[in-house]
Each structure stands twice: as structure tokens, then as C-alpha cells.
Amino acid sequence: MHKRLVENNRGFTIVELLVVIVVIGILAAITIIAFNGVSRSATNSVLTSNLAAAAKSIEVFKNGDTTSLYPLTLADAKFSSDNANGIIYTYNVSSDRTLYCLQAVVNSRTYFYASTSSKAEPGICEGTTGVPGDGSSTGVVAPTTAELIANGDGGGLRVVVNAAWTELSVSWNAVPNAQRYEVQVDKGNGSWLYVNKTDGSVNGIGTQACAVRQTGQYSEYCSAQISSSNTSVAWQHSHVFPSNTTNIFKYRTRAIVGNVEQQWYTATLNLTPSAQLTKVKNFKVLQYSASDATKYVLSWDSAAVNNVPKPKIQIQINKNNAGWIMVATADGAVYGTGSQPCATNESAQYSEYCSAQIDPATTTLTWSHINSRPSNATNVYEYRIRLRSNNLTGLYGDWTTYTAQIPAVNSLNTPTGFTVTPLSGWTGVSLGWTNAAAMNTPNPKIQIQVNRNGAGWNMVNQTTGAVYGTGSQPCATNESAQYSEYCSAQIDPATTSLSWTHTNVIPPAGQTYEYRIRYRSESLTGLYTNWTTVSLAR
């Protein structure tokens, strides 16, 4: 009798299959993560290596260039930006070619190498010149809105400051059977306050007062008495807004159900300045024209305000190292003029007329006030500009500074061929000279003085020669004074001759008069040429 062998064919259970699948999944995930890490590391290595090689080529160009300036392009530095690794290069050089920044991007990874760097770093080149120091080089892309949002620790609490920083809203979830809701504000000092529920003003305004919590009997205007039909408030008063970057404002809300106070839910506004204030670029302060120094033109590139709350441009002046001050935006007058005052205190709320309140869309100003421009060839005026927040007093960018250029004294040529001869019968004197180029003298004028028989030099009326002028045409003799239009210090530079008939400038018999001439600048009182002197004896 044959034995019959019976095979027992047993398969895998579902549980066993699931375990195998999970193990395989875990191993695959570990492998992918490890691969991604190795891939990122390799990408970073390629970027840093290539940027270092490019930087070396750029420095080699500079060291070999006769001007010791950086190249205009990567091709000039003999570095090929066509790379098999798919790297995209962006090379920026400052207008004077003394600074550069090279940026490289591949696989969403960005590194830069700048003239101010010692190695390649993760981040971006910032600004039109691409030079770190002119802006952020951290690689953080700033949000495009100034809106601030804080989510609470429960109850659907949410606090939002709108992008214009004109309104703060607090909202929460509805609570079943709520009789009313309460909202409080902590302005950073640890004290919770009720506010006017309509506008957010502390204690309310006028006839709408809101008592701070004492007996529990709050007025109808108080944020302790918000109707159960409302689940949000919108406030515009400055009391409920942070005012500087160190403020930490908190907001909390709760429901009252069956006369029982429910749990508070709290939200904190994070005021760590995330706003990226870039440095203002290409700031210049130039004389209005080569021949007109009565006005100065300030110009700069449009600044990226990013998410700055209520951005403003601020400009200050340092006159001969006397200290930085604010001026009137319209004309540059220190402290402003008339009904347009400008506070100089950095912590003050500057008036709308002040140079700390310049619209960020502005890119040029023309200032004519004598406070805002050099008035003497020895003056050294500095101007500086930055972005600031009108809401948060501690939020501002770096200053960009410019020193006004003062024309040199040797830029004036002395008039030549100066002669003084008597008119017929000694009825007057005739003065003549060869017109000399005033070159770049701001507001050039010809100045003539008379020394009557050694009595001292005097200015005269340029039309008649009368000392001090006559009648309604006076002429000051003080060198530092603003001479009147009638004075012989204000002669048009196109003039090459004058005839004077006044007895003041005609030497009497037996006396010798001296006459002298020079170029001067009406704008810069210390800017003039040497005198040319002639004598006339009778």
C-alpha cells in the first residue's frame, strides 16, 4: 500500500505582507532622504567651487588692469558663464567698478560671492549694483505686504494689522449661548486694558468713556460689552497699534455664558522686524547747474519698500560737521519756515513738512534755502538718506551719505587788460577789460572797487560810480554782505566796460585813485580770483 504524501501549501498572511511593505517604504524613505542630502551637498559644493573660481578670475582681471577696477562682464574676466551643470550666473558691478557681486543659481539653490566677501555664501545679490552692503545679502526675500497677522492659542482668535497700517482687526469663533464677548489689549507693559469697542482708544473718547475693569460695570461703549452677535472688531486708534520695533502687543478675548466668564484666548503680534529695508542707491546732491549754485538738486533711485509699515524717506544735513539735522522737505530750510515747522528730535513725530516724511515714490528734490547748501568755498556739507517706517520708530535702513562738491578757487580766471582812463575834461572815468571765462564758477560776477587817495577800498554804484550808491540804489561795502543788485560787486560777467561820472570816482587835481577788478562767485562768498589793480593820477 502506497503512502500518499500530502503537501501543505501555506501562503503569507495579510499582516505579514503589510509589515514587509512598511519596512520597504521606510528603507526607501531613508534612501531618498540620504540621496537628497547628498544631492544638496553636491550642489552646494559645485556652486561654492564655481563662484570661487569666478571670483579668482575677477580679481586677476582687476590686478592686471591699469585702472585696478573690476571687469564690466564675466567675459572680460575670461570666465565662461556657460556651464554644463546648468548654473545661471548674474554678475553686477557698481557704476565706479570698485565693487561687484556674482550670484549663481541652480536647482533652486542660490549662492553669491562679492568683493566684500571672503568666500561664497548662501544668499542673493541685492539692489541695482548687486553689492551687499547696499542692501540685504541674507538671501531672505521680504514679504510683499506690510500686513501683520497673529493667530491666538485657541478659540479661532486672529489679530490682523492691514497693509496700510490704518486698521487692526480682532476676530474669534462664535461661542454657543454667549451673552457677550470681552476683548482686552496689553500694550507691552503686562497690564490688560479694556478699550473703546468702536475705535480702540484706551478709556474711550469724549462721551464714550470705557472704565478700566474695577467693579465689573462697564459702559456700553467698552470692549467688555461686545454684543453676542459680533465675532470681530476693527479698530483705527493708535492706542492698539505697536509703535516701535521693541513693542510686544498682546490681545485676548473670552465669552460670557450664563454670567460665567469663559477661558481667555491670547494672541501676540510678532514685531521682530521682518521688513527688509534696502539701502537707498545712487544718492547724489549736485549744484543746479555749472553757473547756478543758488539751488541744489538731490536725487536717488526709487527704493524698494517691501513690507515696511508706512514707509518714508528721511534726509538729514550735516553743515560743517555741526551735527545732523532735519530740514523742510520743500526748500531745505532748517526747522522749516512759517507754518511748516520741522522737528529735529529723532524720537519726535515729525510734521508732514519735515524731511523725515518724504513720500517713498519721490526720487528728486530741489532745495534753494541757504540753510541747505554750501555758501562759502570752505563749507563742507554732508547729506544722508535712508528708508524708515512711520509706524515703528525703530525700523529703518542704513544711511547713504553724500558730500557736496565745492568748486575750487582756481576755477576762476582773472580778468585781463584792465584799464581806467579819464573822460574828456575829467568829467568821468572809463573802465575797460578783456572778458575772461568764468569757467564753472557758480553765479559769476565781476567786482570793482575804488581806493580814493589811500583812504581805503570801497564798493560803488555800478551805474554811476557813487560810493555806497545813491537814493534808492544803495551798495553795501561789507565783503560778507549780500550786495545789492546796484553794487559794483554785482557786475554782469558779460560786461567789458563802464563809464562813471560821479565825483566820488574822479580823482581831484594832485591826487591818485586806484581801481581794482576781479571775478567772484555770488553763491560762494569765499570763491574769487586775485585782484588786478591800476592807478589813475591827476
C-alpha angles and dihedrals in degrees: 000000000000121000114232115223113215117202119217105211104192120180134199119284122235091250092054091049091050091051091052092048092049092049091049090048092051092049091048092050091050090049093049093047091048090048092049090050092050090045093051090047091050092048092050090048092051092048095048092044094049093044091050090052091049092048089052090052091049092051091047089055092049094048091049096043116099090226095045090230130138119259121266092227139017088245089061087057089051092242116137114224091191101098129178089216090069094246116162113211127202115190120191127179128186119251091255091045093234095114134040142175126198119198126194127192131186132152091359090303117124127194131169138199119198137183086251092052132089094201143006113284136186110262144066139284107249132213136005094302092042092224119142108232089048086074144334117328096177094101091237111137108216120231114259094230135060091216114129122205130189122183118205131231093257146327092074090282113173130171119196130183109198121237093255091052090230098115140033120199129195119196135175142172120278115256118215114250093004113166093198142330132241128210126189135184130213109199094201099281099091095253118121114217136190114223139193103288093217102054106002097245113154110252089001127260134275111327092354099078122166117204119221110247109285117123095008093248102124125181120249089254094059128107086235088070105055112152118252088235091065126076098174144039130201118207132188102179119113090230091080097044126086109248103195141018094261094057118109109194121190130193128194137182138187140173129239110220121179089347088302119124111232129209120300117238116203136202127187124204109228105223098177097135105255090165111112106217107193121209113259109253134218096010111180135173112196138172110262091245139338090268100034121067095158089095134039125204119216117198138170142162120275107270125229104236094185109176099342111143108240096343121211135179115235126200128186134184130216110200112203092331091300092132138278116291138175121241139193111285094220101056109357096251113160110249088002125262136272111327092358105076123174121205116222098200110111091215094049127103097251118223120249089255094058127108088238089067102057116147109252090228089065117101103169141037133181116211122192103168114114088231091066102049140050112269098180133049090239094054119114112197123185125195127192134187137191144158118256139174117246090205103044110047093198095053115093142122132244120288122253110207132203129184116213115241113236117203113248120247092239091063090087123081119214116243110251137206093038112179135171118195132171122253119235111298091006090280090143145329132266119216123195138169143163113264112245125204110261089206111191096342110143109237096347120208135177115236126199128184134185129216108200109210094320095310093124139274118297137183115231140195104282093218101048106010094240112157110246089003126263137269111326092358105075123172121206117223098201111109092216094050126102098251118223120249089254094058127107087237089068102057115147109253090228089064117101102173143031136183118210122192102173115116089233091076100036112090114231119232112293095017134106123217125195126213126192135186137193144154118256138176116242090202100047111045094198095052115096143115131248118282123259109209133196132177131221119196126190 
